[in-house]
Amino acid sequence: MDKIYLNPNALASERGLSSRRVFNGAERRYLSLEVQSMVCGLLDSKSVPHDLTENAVQQAVNLGSMHEEEVDVRTFEALFHAVALNPSLQVPFWFVPSAVPYRTWIC
């Protein structure tokens, strides 16, 4: 008798399901909508490890909080490539308690 092995990721993709990522307040504040969309695409990608993407997101948020401005796509791409080359890369963390909350965005 032949055995059938099911891959849960294959079933999800057949149904059109994708990864769900809820951006927290700091991520919504310091990542542009284009970057948030790019992050969702990277997380849905099968060729990019999720921990690499999450590390790049954290470094982008740290950088944005240091400068009190949104990180754009070009900056995020540069950070992503830097993290890919050196996974231990750390942008110094800068905590900003007065960050303005934005609406929740789910991709």
Summary of the structure (lengths in Angstrom):
residues: 107
radius of gyration: 16.3
end to end distance: 41.6
largest distance: 63.2
contacts: 260
relative contact order: 0.21
helix: 52%
strand: 4%
